[in-house]
Amino acid sequence: MPSQPADPSYTVPGLSTQDSGRIIELLQRRLHALNDLHLTLKHVHWNVVGPHFIAVHEMIDPQVDKVRDMTDDLAERISTLGGEPNGTPGALVAARSWDDYSIGRAEAIEHLGALDVVYTNLIEDHREAMRETEESDPVTQDMLIEQLRGLELFQWFVRAHLESSGGKLSTRGATTETGAAGQAAEQARRQP
């Protein structure tokens, strides 16, 4: 697939091709991130074990479906703006700035701890993209806001398993997936 041109030859009325080119690049990064997320969620779905297996296993699939819908919206917006969305695995791997999900077969609580970090990083980047489109393209910003609403809800589902009755997250302060997984597992071992 050819590389994405800096500026498209056409775009939507009222938006410059220069602004569209910048927005297309931003949306392509979000497309890669959400494609990676839905693959990561399926990985968790297949590799979760332990007493909370079925709860987490069944919680993940609806998230996968919604995230796939988000990727479709991103790709269609790229096309609408005159760009060419690239959803190939090779393009994702070449362009990403993050490592593969680091947890294999593990207890549900460990995966949930790691997913908290995954969602935090993804939501922070999505919020930045939302801010970057505020002036130039409120239509794209509206789509990103709606996606953030879903992503934040999914993180809340994850965090509900990680929160103590006192309102503290077991993953508090963790910056890596393995660190968050370890902290979540440690708190679960200490609880009655």
Order of alpha helices (4+ residues) and beta strands (2+ residues): alpha-beta-alpha-alpha-beta-alpha-alpha-alpha
